[in-house]
Amino acid sequence: MVNLTIKDLFHKKGKFIMILLGLSVSMFLVQYSAGMYNGVLVQSTDPLDRFDFNLWVKTEGDDNFFAGDRINDTTYERIKNMGDVDEVERLIYVDANFETEDYVAGITLIGYELDSDRIEPWDIIKGDVDDLDEENTIIVDESIKGNFPNLQIGDKVDVGDVEMEVVGFCRNARFMFESFAWASIESAQNAYPYLGNWSTSLGIELEDDYDMDDLQDDLDEMYDLELIEELEVFTKQELKENTHDMIINEGGLGGAIYILVGLGFFVAMIIISVVMYQTIQEKIPEFGTLKAIGASKGFINKMLFGQVFIIITLSFIIGTVLALIFGAVGGGAGIPILIDVFASIGVYFAYLGVGILCSIFSINKVHRIDPAIVFKG
């Protein structure tokens, strides 16, 4: 039966190749879209995963990692002096302009405590983190060279409202098309001198007998006494989930990806339905002969579903390889493409299910064939 299935499938090689190409493109579209979806979400909260704080304090209503109203340093000092707070660090995570005489580009400016063991730049390839001790110095991700190809260590650039010196380069520190630039918390504050001393988030570590609900209650009490602005405590996981929801719903990522995935499955449905229908129409006499010599319904089902299985499997392999290849190119251009193994397996079985469902109508037509057709003139 296996040999008959394969022989029948490869009977018209040109047709088989065209079917394979069509489904492979459909698979590629779905896999690439899913990889883009996964990659953007993972990259959006990569700093949160790298920073070793499980609790974060932000201003009331700023419920995702990107959002960040100002927390003044007076508030920071008061929280730092709370007896049940073991550790607190300031973080500035804000959009800024990176400008030379010839060009300007948007970056994400990250200001952090230089003595921190929890928050620090990663993947340094040139320069040294210790160089950030000098005022108004930055380490920037190497992807910035896409806009500033001649940028070198020692060059002066305008970041926000001040001139800063580039003292190093790192890699893998970016979100989409925006490179990260690292600076001391003080240098980052200097970029916006009219705002005073501030940060956008506070990383918090608590004493063992003190939890986030206790902290929230104490912060609310201090707010009622007009000692601090209104603040809210989040777990790292809550910030990640809120950030992902914002990107999917408000950022439009979800709708765009759903359309691409839906289009991919629609193309697959059309191809499989038309192919199976044409295959059966062309071979009604052959199927009649099989039934006339005693081929069972199960035998015919296995033969036709086997063809669907082969086509889907080969298309999945080709589509996945193409997604990985184009993903590497796309990732280098700023769009992170991360193919998730479990999601890919899910895509495969979803396509297999679609293929089987779209084939059932045509296969039922085979079962209605009268074997006597073989003896008609």
Secondary structure, DSSP 8 states (H G I E B T S, - for coil): -HHHHHHHHTSSHHHHHHHHHHHHHHHHHHHHHHHHHHHHHHHHTHHHHHS--SEEEEETT--SSS----EEHHHHHHHHT-TTEEEEEEEEEEEEEEE-SS-EEEEEEEEE-TT-SSS---SEEEE-GGGGGSTTEEEEEGGGGGT-TT--TT-EEEETTEEEEEEEEESS-EETTEEEEEEEHHHHHHTSGGG-SEESEEEEEE-TT--HHHHHHHHHHHHHTTSS--EEEEEHHHHHHHHHHIIIIISSHHHHHHHHHHHHHHHHHHHHHHHHHHHHHHTHHHHHHHHHTT--HHHHHHHHHHHHHHHHHHHHHHHHHHHHHHHHHHHHTT------HHHHHHHHHHHHHHHHHHHHHHHHHHHT--GGGGG--
